[in-house]
Structures are given as C-alpha cells and as structure tokens.
Amino acid sequence: MVVSWVRHRDIHLLTVGRFSYTSDQRFTARHADESEDWLLKIHYLQKRDAGWYECQISTTPPALTMYVTPICLTEDKTLNNKFIVTAEPETSILGGPDVYINSGSRLVLTCSVKYSPDPPAFIFWYHNDRLVSYDHSDSGVQVVIEKGAVSTSRLLVKVAGTRHSGTYRCDPSNSGNQSVTVHVLEG
C-alpha cells in the first residue's frame, strides 16, 4: 500500500509514502509502522495553507481510494499558536430545534457554516420545503449574508404572523442542511 498527499489548489503532489515531492520542506508525511494512520504534517502553518488536501491510497492488486479533506486554519488565543483542524463543513441554526415568538414580533433565524476552506457560493432558505423569496422589497422578508471563516445567513421577517410558522431549512452550497421549527403564537 502506498499513500500519497496532493494539494488541490494547484494539484501539487506533496508526498508519496514517507518521501516528499515538493521543494517546500514544511510538508512531511507521518506514519508509525504499527499504525494504519498516515498524517500530513505542515510545519510553520501559514494562511495560504488553508484548502483541500487529498489522500490517495494505492494498493496491490491495483485499486485507488481517494479521501478529500478540508484543512481549515484556526487560532488558539490562549497559546497564541496556530494549528489545523480537519473537518467537514458544518451547518447549524442558532436557537433550534424549536423557536417560539409572538405574532407581530420580528423573526430572526441565523444559519452558520464553519470548518469550510471557502465560503459557500450560496445559502438558500426554505419554508415548509418552498424556497423563500426575499427579492421583493414589500415582502417583509430579508436575508443578510456574511462570508468569512464562519459564514452566516440571517433570515429576517419584520413582522411575523402565523403564516410564518413551520419548518425553516438552511441549505448552503458546500455543507449539509439544517432545519428549525418556528412557532408563531397568537396574542
């Protein structure tokens, strides 16, 4: 079995087995003889190292297995030291799974996407499985999107009524969706 690491940004072969195939000496492959784990270690991590890395496993008889993982940079404020987190992008809606508000009040739902090497291209909102239309200024519905290390989409309903009750789903382009049930209470 031979394990290779490839950086997706520039389709650059970084390592094959324990051997490095890049002039950047910060990249090394780690493997303990008694272990099946192969790690890509990046020394002196830099912001430009964020992105997708692919682990390719070739075996005898010939077979190829590929695993793609995002590498996201975060900072540990207490140690003032950078480290990497490998994770799939994660979607969450604040305040779920149930939100209760009074009729006539403002409804604000916040969807967050974290652990993503790039912000989502889009984040759609659905209400009872129907795409929320917020392109009409008279609809009273607005969506505010902020893209960054953690991308957020806020669905704002200026004056909520009972018709705004139901299941809301946040559906980003690069992560799984999440749902919340909104209960608009009369009186």
C-alpha positions in Angstrom: 0.0 0.0 0.0 1.3 3.5 -0.9 -0.2 6.7 0.5 0.2 10.0 -1.4 -0.9 13.5 -0.4 -2.0 16.0 -3.0 -2.8 19.7 -2.5 -5.9 20.6 -4.6 -5.3 24.3 -5.0 -2.5 23.7 -7.5 -2.8 19.8 -7.9 0.6 19.5 -6.4 1.9 16.1 -5.3 3.3 16.7 -1.8 4.3 13.2 -0.6 4.4 9.6 -1.7 4.9 7.2 1.2 7.3 9.0 3.6 9.1 10.8 0.7 8.5 14.4 0.0 7.9 15.6 -3.7 7.8 19.3 -3.0 10.5 21.9 -2.5 8.6 23.3 0.4 10.2 21.4 3.3 7.3 22.3 5.6 5.3 19.3 4.3 6.0 15.9 5.6 4.2 12.6 5.8 4.0 10.9 9.2 3.4 7.1 9.7 4.1 4.8 12.6 5.0 1.3 11.5 2.4 -0.4 13.7 -0.4 2.1 12.6 -2.7 2.4 9.6 -2.8 6.1 10.0 -1.0 8.4 7.6 -0.8 12.1 8.5 0.2 15.1 6.5 2.1 17.5 8.8 2.6 21.1 7.8 5.3 22.8 9.8 5.0 26.6 10.4 1.5 26.8 9.2 0.5 29.8 7.0 -2.8 31.2 6.0 -2.2 30.2 2.4 -2.1 26.5 3.5 -5.9 26.5 4.0 -7.7 24.5 1.4 -8.4 21.0 0.3 -5.9 18.1 0.5 -6.4 14.7 -1.0 -5.1 11.4 0.5 -4.7 8.8 -2.3 -4.2 5.2 -1.3 -3.0 2.7 -3.9 -2.9 -1.0 -3.2 -1.9 -4.3 -4.8 -3.9 -5.6 -6.6 -4.3 -2.1 -8.2 -7.0 0.0 -6.6 -7.2 3.6 -5.8 -9.1 5.2 -2.9 -9.2 8.9 -2.5 -10.2 10.9 0.6 -10.6 14.6 0.3 -10.5 16.7 3.4 -10.6 20.4 4.0 -7.8 22.0 6.1 -9.1 25.0 8.0 -6.9 27.3 9.9 -7.9 28.5 13.4 -6.0 30.2 16.1 -5.7 29.2 19.7 -5.9 32.6 21.6 -4.6 31.2 24.8 -1.4 29.7 23.4 -1.1 32.2 20.5 -0.2 29.3 18.3 -1.7 28.2 15.0 -3.0 24.7 14.4 -5.1 22.9 11.9 -8.5 21.4 12.1 -9.6 18.8 9.7 -13.4 18.5 9.5 -16.2 18.5 7.1 -18.0 21.9 6.8 -20.7 22.1 9.5 -24.1 23.9 9.3 -26.1 25.0 12.4 -29.1 27.2 13.1 -28.9 29.2 16.3 -31.7 28.6 18.8 -33.0 25.3 17.3 -34.6 22.9 17.0 -37.7 24.9 18.1 -38.2 28.7 18.1 -41.2 30.4 19.8 -42.1 34.0 19.1 -45.3 36.1 19.5 -47.3 37.2 16.5 -46.3 40.8 15.4 -42.7 40.4 16.6 -39.6 40.2 14.5 -38.3 36.7 13.5 -34.5 36.3 13.0 -33.0 33.0 12.1 -29.2 32.7 11.8 -27.6 29.9 9.9 -23.8 29.4 10.3 -21.4 27.4 8.2 -18.0 26.7 9.8 -15.0 24.4 9.1 -15.1 25.3 5.4 -12.0 26.2 3.4 -14.0 28.6 1.3 -17.3 30.4 2.0 -20.4 28.8 0.5 -21.3 30.1 -3.0 -24.9 30.5 -1.8 -27.1 29.7 1.2 -30.7 29.1 0.4 -33.6 29.3 2.9 -36.7 27.1 2.6 -40.0 27.5 4.5 -42.1 24.3 4.5 -39.9 22.9 1.6 -40.6 26.0 -0.5 -37.7 28.3 -1.5 -38.1 31.6 0.5 -38.4 34.6 -1.9 -36.8 37.7 -0.5 -36.2 39.6 -3.7 -39.4 41.8 -3.3 -38.9 44.8 -1.0 -42.6 44.6 0.0 -42.4 41.0 1.2 -41.1 42.0 4.7 -38.5 39.2 4.4 -34.8 40.0 4.1 -31.7 37.8 4.0 -28.3 39.2 5.1 -25.2 37.0 4.3 -21.7 37.5 5.8 -19.0 35.4 4.3 -15.8 34.6 6.1 -14.1 31.9 8.3 -17.6 31.3 9.7 -20.2 32.3 7.1 -23.7 33.3 8.3 -27.0 33.9 6.7 -29.7 35.7 8.6 -33.3 35.4 7.6 -35.3 38.4 8.9 -39.1 38.7 8.9 -40.0 42.2 10.0 -43.5 41.4 11.3 -44.1 37.7 11.9 -47.6 36.2 11.6 -49.0 32.7 12.0 -48.3 32.2 8.3 -44.6 32.3 9.2 -44.9 29.2 11.4 -43.5 26.0 10.1 -40.2 24.4 9.3 -37.3 26.5 8.0 -34.3 24.9 6.4 -30.9 26.5 5.7 -29.2 24.9 2.7 -25.7 26.0 1.9 -23.9 25.1 -1.3 -20.9 23.4 0.4 -22.4 21.7 3.5 -25.4 19.7 4.8 -28.6 21.5 5.6 -30.2 22.2 9.0 -33.8 22.8 10.0 -35.6 24.6 12.7 -39.4 24.7 13.5 -40.8 28.2 14.2 -44.0 28.5 16.3 -45.6 32.0 16.0 -48.0 32.3 18.9 -51.2 34.4 18.8 -51.9 37.1 21.4 
